[in-house]
Amino acid sequence: MKFSVLGPAGTFADAAAHQYLSTTHQTATIDYHATFEQVYQAVAPDGIGLLPIENQLDGFVMATLQRLQSEAVTIIGETTIPVNFGLAAQADSLSAIKRVYVQFKTEGQCQKLLSSLPNAEIITTSSNMVSVEKLQHGKPGDAAIIPQSQMALNAFPLMRDNVADQLDNFTRFIIFKKSPTTLAANTTLEAAVNQFKCPIFVTPPTDDPGTLYEILGYPKRAQLNLATLMSLPTKQKMGIYSFYIEISGTTAQLDDLQATLTEMARVFTVQPLGVYGL
C-alpha cells in the first residue's frame, strides 16, 4: 500500500504517518510530495493519504478543508502528534536577522518570536523542510523556524530551542482514501471501536435567519456531540456557506447518526466524509 504525505522525510506529516501506521499495525510505502494538491493526486485507488487538518494554536488548515469540500474523499482515521519549533540563523544575534523562512502554518504558531523581529522580512514557505533547505543554502542574516527535531541535525551560529507560542502544541492529521462515501456507509464500525467521529459538509439552500440554528438542532435532538463547526464559502453565491461539522458519539449511537443524517439530507445538501473509530 502506498501512503501519500507531505514531505520530505523529517516533517511533522512524516511523523504523523509513521505514528498512524504503528498504532493501526499497518505497513505501507510512504510517498512524499511537496504540496497538498500533489498529495491528493498521488493517492492510488488502493492507497491512502494524509493531510493536516487542525493545529491547537493556529486552528484549522483551510487548504485541507477546501480539498475535502471539493473532492470525493473518505476519511478513515486521524492521528495527533506534538509539534514544536526552533529558530536557527546565519547570524550572531536576533538583531542581525534580515530574513526568516517559515512554513505558512508554522508562522501562526510562533507569533511571539516573530513579533520580536520587527525588522526581519518574513518569507513564507510551503513546508518546514523547505525552510530548513532555504537556510542551509542561505546568506548571512538568514534565519528559519524549523521543526525542533531538526535542531540537533543542523549547526548555525544562532540556535534557539522551543520557540512556539506554547510548548504543549499539537497538530491533528486526517487519513483518507480518494473515493466518495455515502450516507449508507456510516452504519458499521469494527466491534472493538467504542467511539466514532463523522465529518460532513452541510450546505443550506439559502441564508435565511436561523439556518445555522436549525442545522445544529439535528445532532442536539439525537444527543450526538458536535465536536467541530467551521464555515466555508461555497464560491457559487455570495452569502451561501457550507458548514464543516464533525459529529462524535458512541458506537451505540450509530443508528441515531444514520437517522440524523438522513433527516438533514431532506432539507440540506449533506456531503458525508466517512465515519471512523477514535
N, C-alpha and C positions, 0 to 999 in steps of 0.2 A: 504494500500500500504506500502511495506517495502522499506526503504531508506537506502542503504548501504553506510557507510562513514568510513574514517579513525578515529579511536578512541584512547582512551576512551573519554567520555564526558569531555568537557572543552578545547578541541583542537580548532584550527582555522577552521578545517574541520567541526567540530560540529557547530561552529558559522555560517559558510557559509551555512550549511544545513538548519538551522533554518531561516536564512535570506531568502533563496530561497523559502522555504515553506510559509513564511509570505508574501513575495512580489507577489507570484503567487496564494495566497489564497488556498493552498492545505493542506491536513492533511496526515501524514504518521507516521509510527513507525520507528524511527531511529535505525539502526542496526550497531553496532560498530565493526570494525575489525582492526587488528594490521598492516597489510601490504597491498600494492597495489594489489597484487595477490588475497588476501582474499576478498578485496572489490569487485573486478571484479567477482570472482567466486560466491559470495553470491547474486548477483543481480538476482532476480527471473524474470520469463517471464513477470509478470505484475508489476514488481518493477523498481526502478531507483537507480543509484549510483552516487557518487560524488568523484572527484579526483582533486587535484591541478594541474594546467597546467602552470602557469606563475607567477613569482614574479617580482615586479618592480625593485628590486635591484639585484637579483640573476638570472634573466632570466627564461628560460623555464625548466620545470621539465621533464627530459629525460625519467624517468620511466613511466610517463603518455603518452608521445609521442610514446614510444615503444609499449605500450599496444594498443594504437589507431592504430598503424601501423600493428599489427599482429592479431588483433581480430575483430570480427564482432560487431561493435559498432555504435550506432546512438546517436549523441549529440543533446539534445533537449533544452539546455539552458546553461547559465553561470551566475555566481554571483561573485562579487568582494568585499572583505572586507579589512579594515585596519588591519595591523599586527604590533605589537611592542613587545619588549622583555625586560626582566630584568635579572640581574645577582644575584644569591643567592649562598652563600657559607658557608660551615662549617669551616670558617677561620675568623681571625680578620682583615686581610688586603689582598690586591691583591697579595703582595709578598709571602704570606703564602699559596696561592693556588697551589696545586700539580696536580690536575686533573680537567678537565672541560668536563662535559657531554653536548653535543649539537646535536640537530637533524641535519641531513645531509644537508637540505636546509637552516636551520637557520644559520649554520656556515658561509655560503656565505653572509649573511645579517648583520653579526656582526664582520667583519674583523678588524675594528679599535680597538675594545675591545680585541679580541684575540691576536692581534699583541702586545698589552701591557702586555701580559702574556707569554713571550718567554720561560720560564722555566716550564710551565704547560703542561701536556700531554693532548692532545685533543682526547676525546673518542666520536666517532660518534654514535648516536642513531637513531632508526627508527621513533621516534615520540617525539614531545615536552613533552608529558605527561610521556613518558618513562624517559626523562631527569629529570623530577620532582621526579619520583619514585626512580631513582638511587641516587639522592641527599638525599632524605628522609631516605634512608637506607644506606647512605654512611658513610665515615670515616672523621676524621679531615683532612683538606686540600682539600676536595672535593668541587666542585662548579658545577653549572649548569646554562645554559642560558635557561630561561623558558618564557612562554607567560606572558606578562605584567599583564594580568588578574589574574594570579596565585600568584603574589607578595603579594597581600593582604590576601591570604589564607594560607600563609606559613610564618614561622618565623625562620630566621637563623641569626647568628652573623653578617654577611655581606650581605647587600641588596642594590643593585643599580638599579634604575629605568631607563627605556628608553635607552637601550644600543645598539639599532640597529644603523647602519651607517647613517640612515636617518629617521627622525620622520614620514614623510608622505610616509610610505611604505605600499604597498597593494599587496595582492595575489588574483589571478583570479582562480576560480574553474569552471570546466565543470560538467554538469549534463547529464547523459547518460542512455540509455537503452542497454541491451545486445542483440542486434538484428541488422542484416545488413540493410543498406539503399541502394537505387538505384538512378541513375541519374534522373529517372522519379519522385522520391519522392520530388524533390526540386522545385515543381511548385506552391504550395499554402501555405499561412500562414493565421492566423486569421486576420479578417478585421481590427481590432484595431491596428495591428502592422504596424509601418511606416518604420522601418529599419530592415535589416536582416544581418545575418552572415552565411557564408557557409564554413566550414572547409573541406579540401580534402587533399589526398595524390596524388602526381603526380610522376610517375616513368618513366623516359625515357628509351628507349631500349638500348641506347649507351651513351658514354660520349663524343660525338663529340663536337668540338668547337662551341660555340654559342647556345648550347642546352638550357641552362637556359634563355638566352635572348629570345629564341623562345617561351618558356613556358610563360614567363611574358608578352609577346606581346598579348596573347589572352584576358586577362581581361582588358588590356590597350585599345585595339581596341573597346571593348564593353563599355568603360567608367565605369568599375567596379573598386572599390577601393581594392587594395592589402594591407590588414591590417597586415599580418604576412607571413614571409618566413623563414623556418628552414630546414636544410638538415639532413638526417639520412642515415646511410649506409643500403643497402638492405641485407647485410650479405650473399649475394649469389655470388657476384663477386667484386673483388677489383676495385674501381673507379666508380662503379654504385651506385648512391644515389637516394633515394626518397626525394621529397620536400613536407614538410607540409606547406600548404598555407591556409590562412583564407581570403576569399573574402567577402567584405561587400558592401551594396548598399541600395537603397530604394525598397519598395515592387513593385513600378512601373517598376523596372528593373529585376523582376523575370524571365520573358520570355527571356531577354538577358542573364541572368545567365544560364538558361537551354540550350540555343543555344550554349553558350560558352563552357560549359562542354561537350556537345555532340561533338563539333568540336575537343576539346582537346583529347577526348577519341578515335578519329580516328587515332591519332598519338602516344599517350602515354597511359600508364596504369593509369587510373584515379580511385581512391578509394574514393567515396563520404562518408562523415561522418554526413550528415544531413544538414538541414537548420533551423534556429530558429530566432525568433524576438529578437530585442535589446530594 
